[in-house]
Structures are given as structure tokens and as C-alpha cells.
């Protein structure tokens, strides 16, 4: 009995390692887009991915033909949404406060807009699937995605600097 269990555990570990070897790069990139961190300095994205992969590994034997990539992507989205909700609190997840991060164009979006944009445009998730995952109507997902795209294509302009005139003495 122990040999059988050890054999199953070894098989599961090999399968999971093969999955991670093939999918971790793309999943890390998606997590980095969600957190709007620079690709070379992304601790929040790495923590987010680690938690999502741990959940996938814990449920590996129960996948029953389900795509582990989809499961992990779903966990990334759910964990990011939950963290943003707790951090920013309001529906629509207010824009993060604090110092701006000019090295990420996605930083000008709210976390909800980033999540929907990453799911729809980077991951290619259908509107209906994204809506079901986030518990939103399809029309709302469509509107948020359109608003996010408009913001990225036409970013808000910063106020022009005021030039003080010096009176001649």
C-alpha cells in the first residue's frame, strides 16, 4: 500500500513539474501584468503565482481532465481580485494610492480594469467566461474592457507645468 501511494505521489510530482516547466513563464507574465510591476522586479507577481500554483498542486488529483493551466489562471485571477478588493475596498477597486510607477503603462488602470484586460486581451478568455469568473454581467465586462483599452490608447494627460514669470527688477 505504501509503495502504491509513493508511486502515485512521484507520478503526481512529475506531472506537476512538467506542467510548471511549460506554463510558468506565461503565467508569471500574466501575474506581472496584473500587479503592474516591472518584469525584472516583480515580488507581488511571484507571490501571487506561487499561491496559485500551490492551489493547483493541492487539487492536482481532482482535476479529472480539467486543464491545469485554466485552473491556475483562474486562481491567479481570483487571488488578485480578492487582494485588490481587500486593499482598495470598493466595487470597481479604486485606483491604488501612493507613488506612481511610470515603468508600467498598466499602472494607470484600476486593478479591476487590469484584471479584465489581462484575461481578455493577453489570455484570450471569452467575455462570458471572464464575466462568470468575476461574477459580473457580460455587458459590464465588455464596458470595463473598452474603458481600459481607451485609457491605454489615450492616456490621461498630465497638467502642463506652470512657468512662473519673473518680474524685472
N, C-alpha and C positions, 0 to 999 in steps of 0.2 A: 504494500500500500504506500509506504514512504517513497519507494523508488518511482512509482507511478506519479505521485504528487511532485517529486523533484523533477521528473521528466516534463511534466506539464508546465511547471514554473520556468524551466530552462527554455522550452519552446516559446512560451509567452514572452520571455525576456528577449529572445532572438527576434521574434516578430516585431516587438515594440521598437527595438533598436534599429531594425531595418526601416520601419516607418519614420522614426525620428531622423535617421540619416537622409531620407529622401524629402521630408517635408519641413524640417526645422528652419531652413533658410527662408522659405516663403512665409511661414508662419511668423518668424521673427520680424520680417519686413512688415507684415501686416500689423503686428503689435507695435512696431516702431512708428508706423503711420498713425495708429490710434493715439499713442501718447504724445505725438508731435515732437519727439526727441530727435536729436541728430543721430544718424546711423552709427557713428563711431563712439557715442556716449549715450547709451540707452538703458540705464538700470531699471527703470519702471517697466519698460517693454520686456526685458528679460525676466523680471519677476512675474509679470502677467503671463508670459508664455510658459514659464516653469510651472505655475499653478495650473494652467490649462492642461499641460502635458501630464502632470501628476494625476489629475482627474481622469484623463483618458486612460492612463495606465491602470488606474484602480478599477475602471469599468471595462477593461480590455476583453475579458472573457464573456461579458454580457453584450458585446456589440452585435453579435449574431448577424453578420453580413452587412452591418451598417458601416459606412465609410469612416475610418478613424480621423481622416482629415476634416470631414464635415463636423464630426463631434468636437474636435479640438478647436476648430474655428468658432463653433457655437459657444464653447466655453470661454474663448477669448472675448467674444462679444458680450456675453453675459457678465463676466467678471469686470470688464472695462465699464460697462453700463452701471453696474452696482457700485463700483468705486467712484465713478463720476457723480452718481446720484447722492451718495453719502458725502462726498466732498463739496459739491455745489448746491445740493438740496432741492432745487426747484424743477418742475417739469420743463423740459427744454434744456435743462442743465446749463445754468448761466455760465457765461464765459469765465474762464479761470482768472482769478485776480493775481496780481503780483507782477514781476518784471516780465516784459515781453521777450519772446525768444525769436529773434529775427531770422535765425537759421532754418526755420521751418515755416513754409508757406501755409501749412495746415493749422498753425497755431492761431490764426485769426478766426478759425471756426470754433463753434461751441463743441464740446465733447459729443453731443448727440449728432450734430452735423458731420463730424469726423467719422463717427461710427457708421452712419448710414452711407456716407460717401465711400468709405473703405469697403464695406460689404458690397455695395452696388458696383462701383467702378473698378476697384482693384481685384476683388474676389469674384465678381460676376454673379452675385446672388440675385435672384429674381426679386422684384418688388414684393410679390406676395410672400415669399419666404422670409425676406427681411422684416416685413410687417408682422408676420406670425412670430418670429423670433423675439421681436421687441414689444409685442403686444400693442401695436399701433394699427390704425386703418391703413390700407394700401395707399389711399389718396394722401394721407399725412406723410408717409414715407416718400412718395413722389414729390410732394411740395418741399419737404426738407432737403431732399437731394437737389432739386432745382435751385433752391436758395443757396445751398452750399456751393454748387457749381458757379452760380452767378457771382458769389463773393470771391471765389478763386479767380474767375476770369476778369472781374472788375473789382479789385480790392479797394477798400475804403482809402481815400487819400488822407494823408496826414496834413494837418494845418500847416500852411506856409509860415516860415519863421518871420517874426516881426522884426523889421530893421529899424532900430532907433535912430532918429535924426539928431545929430549933434548941432546945437546952435552955435554959430560963430561967436567967438569971444571978443 
